[in-house]
Amino acid sequence: MKFAHMADCHLGSWSSHPEMKNMPLVAFETAVDKCIAEDVDFIIIAGDLLDTSLPGVDVLSKAAAIFRKCREADIPVYIIAGSHDYSPTGKTMLSVFESAGLVIDVAKYEEGSERINLKFTTDRKTGTKLAGIFGRKGSLEVDSFKNISVPEEDGDKIFVFHCGIDEHSTIMGSNYVPVSLLPGGFDYYATGHIHIKKVYETVRGKVAFPGPLFPTSFDELENYDSGFYIVEKDGKDVDVRWRSVKLFDTLLIEKDTTDKTPNEVESSVIDALGESSLENNVVLVKLHGVLKSGKPSDIDFKLIASKAADLGAIIMKKNISKLSSREMEEVAVDNIANLDELEKKIIAEHADRMKLSGKKDIEHLLLSLMNVLKDEKGEDETNASYEEKIKENAKKLLEL
């Protein structure tokens, strides 16, 4: 068998950035076109196809058109919901794609009193059996791994999930599960959620993270190397190869602004742009330090962007989160593509100023509390019962 494994497409990210908002969709279509050209048997999307559980109609329409390409090429798309796809009310727009016959959700199981009995989805062309479990915010799916039961069946088998593993336990706010809790007997473990490209050789077998199909933040643009895996299995041999889906190059200009004026910073950045063509480049301006005078907002970024555009750059993005002045501090967050990353950034920068009696891991506590507060009101839920639910969940978290 030969299949593609991608994850974290985050269609709809950069929605507030007009010049970037279509790029995740372009990357997704480029990846699908490569899959069709390579004649894969099927495609696996291991969570976070969408950046939000309620994306815009334009995003859904374009995604549906891309999925139709797969159907016309007779390439099934197997998918699970990730932490961004899944809404707190238990609904996901992926069900719309599945109802239209465009994708197949492999996170199918029966919940008994104590066990979660996985069900296999069998690929009709190769006979490969796929099973999976969907991802949820706040590590809520981790406990589910303790109770997984897998049917004993022969043949090639793939497990699809959306969660980090032991190696990611130090990443702030990440969902992870001990490898020992992954169900055994599978030939390949296709996962996502952690935006790191790597294949781990574990006691269970190959556990692969393809990373985001398109960057979702300035830091990811800075280290832009997105794509997906092509996996081929011949007998017991499993070969995993990388396919790049890089849409443009990046030029990073990083400057220490200490003891410089806004005008001096502008000049130094413009000088760094040079006079060479920046065709098919995104310019990344990263500034840090304490200005000699003025405020970060006094730096004329429109002038810098105009100069970059004159040289052919697609766009200029800035990161001034570590730039301040003697007059004031300014934290820039306009280069964060999704709310989760923005929340993590703000909490990480201010956690050392927060104290709560008896609570050591304040960052994890705050992220968990915010997940509680994000819980949406159910369709059949009264305002009073909804408010009471939020209060009780917060009290439990704070051990009150």
N, C-alpha and C positions, 0 to 999 in steps of 0.2 A: 504494500500500500504506500501511497504518497499523498501527504496532506499538508496543509498550511496551518500554522498556529500563530494567531495574533491576539492582542488584548489591549485594553486601555486606549481605545480609539477616541474616546471623549468627544464625539461629534456634538457640536454646539458650543464647545469651549471657545474662548476669545470672542464671545458674542458682543461684548462692549467695545471691541477693537475692530472697526470696519475693514481695515486693510488686512486683518488676519483671520476673520471669522470663517471664511470659506476654506482655509487651508487644511483643517482636519478632515473635511469632506474630500478635498482633492487628494490628500494622502491615502485615505481609505479607498477611493476609486483606483488610485495608482496601484495599491497593494492587490486589489481584486483583479485588476487587469494583468498583473504579473502572475497571479495564481492561474488565471485562465490560459495565459500563454504557456505556462509550464504544465498544463493539463493535470492539475492535482485531482485526486479522487474526491476530496471534500475539504472544507475550511472549518477550523475551530476558532471561535471568538470567546476567550476566557474572561468575560466580564467587562463592564464599563464600556459598552459600545457607545453609550450616550453620556454626556457630561452632567445631565440632570434628568430626573424621572419625568419631567414635563418640558420637553424640548419644543422649539418653535416648529410650526407647520412646514416651513421651508426646509428645515433639517430632516424631518421625517420623510418629506416628499423625495428629497434627493437620496436619502439612504435607501428608500424603497426602490428607486430606479437602479441603484447600484446592485441591490440584492436580485433584482430581475435579471441583471446580466448573468449572475451566477446560475439562476434557474434556467435561463436560455442555453447556458453552456453545460447543463446537466451536472452542476457541482453543488451538492447539498451544503448548507451552512448550519453547523451545529453550534449552539450558543448557550450561555448561562447569564443570568443577571448578576451584575457586580454591585458594589456599594453605591455607585452613582445611579445605576439603572433602577434600583429597587426603592420604592417609596415606603415611608413608614406605615402607610395604610395597607400595605401588602400588594400594591399594584405596580405594574411595569408596562411601559409602552412596547416592550418586546413581544408581549402577547398579541398586539395588533399585527406585527410582522408575522408571527406564527399563524395567526388565524387566516392571514392572506396567503399562506403557503410559501412564504419567502425564507423562513428559518425554522429550525427545529430546536426547541429547548430540551437539553438533555438532563436538566436537574429535576428528574422525576423519581419519586419515591413514595412509599407508604409509611406513615408514622404510627407505630404501635405504642403500647403503653410505656415501653422502655427502649425500643430500638427504632432506628430509621432505616427502613429496608429499601435500598437503592433498586431502581429498575434500569435495565439496560435498554438503550436505543441502538438498533442494529443497522449499520450502513448497508444498503441493499447491494451496492456494487462490490464491496470488498469483504463484507461479512464482519467488519470490525464492530465491536461492542463498545458503546460509549455510555458512561454514567457521570453524574456530576452533582454538585451542591452549590446553590447560589451564594453570593457574597452579600453581607450586610454591614452597616456602619457599626463602629464601636466594638468590634470583635465579637458581635453577637453570634456569629456562625461557628466560632471556635469550639464551643461546648458541644455543638452538633457532631463534631468529628469523633467524640468519645462514644457515640452511640450508633455509629454507622455499621450496617450489616450488608454484605455484598453477596449476591447469588453465586454459587459455585458453578461456573460455566467455562468451557474451553474456548480457545480462539484468541485472536488479538483483542486487547482491551485497553482503553484510554480513560483516565479519570480527569475530569475538568473541574477546577475550583478557582476561587478568587480570593487568595489569602497568602500572606508571607509565610515563611517557614522559620525554623530555629535561627538560621543565619541572620534574620532581619529583626530579631527581638530587641535590638538596641535602637531601632529607628523610631523616633518619636511619633506617636499616633498611629503606628502601623498595626494592621491585623496580622497575627502570625499564629501558626499551629506547629507543635512538635512533629517532626517527620514521623516519629513512631506512631502518631495517631492517624496518619494517612492510611487508607485501606490498602491492603497488600494484594498482589496478584495482577497488577496492571503493568503494561509494557511501557507506558509513557504517562507522565503527569503534566498536563497542560494547565498553567495557571497564569495569574496576572496580579494586579493591584499594586505591587511594589514596582516603582518605575526604574528598574535596573535590568539591563539586558544581561542575562547569565543563565547557563545550564549547570545545575548542580548534580553531581553524582552522589546519590544517597543510598542508604540501606534498602530503600524501597525501589530505587531505580532512578532514571533521569527525571528531574523536576525542573521544568523550563519556564523562565520568565522572559518574554520578549521585550518588556518595557513598553513605553507609550508609542503608539503609531505616529503621533505628532506631539511635540513638546507642549506642556500645559503651563509652563512658568518661565521666567527669565533664566533661572538656573539651568533648566532643561534646554533652552535655546542655546545657552552658553556651551553646553556639551552635546550639541545636536548630532545624534547618530541613530535615527529611528528606523524601524523596519519590523520584520517578522521572520519566523522560522519556516523553512521547508523541511519536513521530516519524512524520511523514507525508512521503511522496515522490510528487511529481507531475512526471513528466518528469525533468528534471535538478535540479529544486528539491527540497531536503531541509529541511523545517521541523522544528525541535526545540523542544518546549514543556514546561515544568515542571508537574508535578502534585504538590501537597503531600500528605504523609501524616503530618501533625503531630497527635499524639494528645492533647497537653496543652500548656499554657503553662508557663513557668518564671519563678521569681522568684529572682534572684541577690542574695545578701547577702554582700558582701565586706568584711572588717574587718582592719585592722592592729592586732595585739594587743600591740605593743611597749609595755612598761612598764605592762601591765594585769594584774590578777589574774584567775584563772578566773571568779570571780563577776562581775567587771566585764564580762568578755567575754560571759557568758551574758546579762546584763542588756541590753547593747548590741544583741545579736542579736535578743532578744525584742522590744525596742523597735522594731527595724527591721521586724519582722513586722507591726506596726501592729494595727489592729482591723478592717480591711476583710476581706471574704470572699476566701478563696484557693481557691474552688471550681475544680476542674480545673487546679490548679497543682501543680508539683513545686518545692519550695523547695530551693535550692542554697546551702549555707553554705560560704564559702571564707575560710579564716583564714590569715594569715601574720604573721610577726614573732616576737619573743622575749618570752615572758611574764615579768612582773616577779617572780612567785613561782609555786610549784606546777608541775604537769606538764600537758601537753595533755589527758591522761586525766582530769584533775580537772574539766574543763569538762563540765557535765551536758547532754550532747546529747540524752538521753532527755527531759529537761524541754523543750528547744527543740522536739523533734519532737512532743511532746504538745501544745504551744501551737499549732504549725503545723496539726496535725490538728484541733484545736478550731475553727480558722478555715476548715476544709474542705479543706486541702491533701491531695493524694494520698499524698505521702511527702516526707520530708526527707532529702537526701543531703548528705554533708559531704566537703570536701577540706581536709585539714590537713597536706599534704605539705611545706609551707613554714612550718609552725608548730613552734617549739621553745621551750625554757625554759633558764634558767641552770643548772638542775639536770641536764637531760638533753636529748637530741634524740630526736624520735619521727617516724618516717616512716609516714604512713598510706597504705595501698594498697587499702582496702576498697571504693573506688569505681571500681576498674578492672574492667571486665567480662570481659576475656579475658587469657589468660596472656601473649600476645605483647606487649600494651600494658604489662603489669606489668613484664616483663623490660626493655623499652626504657626505662621510667621509672627503674628502679633503676640500670641501667647508666649512663644519662645523668647521674644525680645523683652517681655515684661514679667516673666515668671519669677525672676529673682527679687522682684519688688513685692511679691504677693506672699502672704503667710496665712496659714490656716492651722490651728492647733491640732497636733497629732498627725498631720498630713505631710508626708515627705515628698511624694511624687505629685507636685502641684500641677505640672503640665498635663499629665495623664488624667488627673481628676477634672481639670477644667474642660478638656476635650470631651470627656465622658458626660459631664454636666451639660455641655452645649448640645450633645447628641440627644439628651433627654428633652431639652427645651425645644428641639427641632421637631419632636414628634407631632405629627399632624392630626387634626381632629377627624375622627372617623365619620363616615357618611351617616350612620345611624346613632351617633353619639350626641348627647346634649351638651350645651356649653358648661353646665355645672359639673357633669361627670368627667368631661375633658379636663377642666381645670383641676379637679380633684386627682385625676390620674397623674397629671404633670407634677403636682405637689408631692404625691406619695412616692413617685419614682425618684424625685430629687432628694427627698428625705432618706430614702434607702441608700442612695449613692453617698450621701453625706453622713450616713450612719447616725441620723437624728431620731 
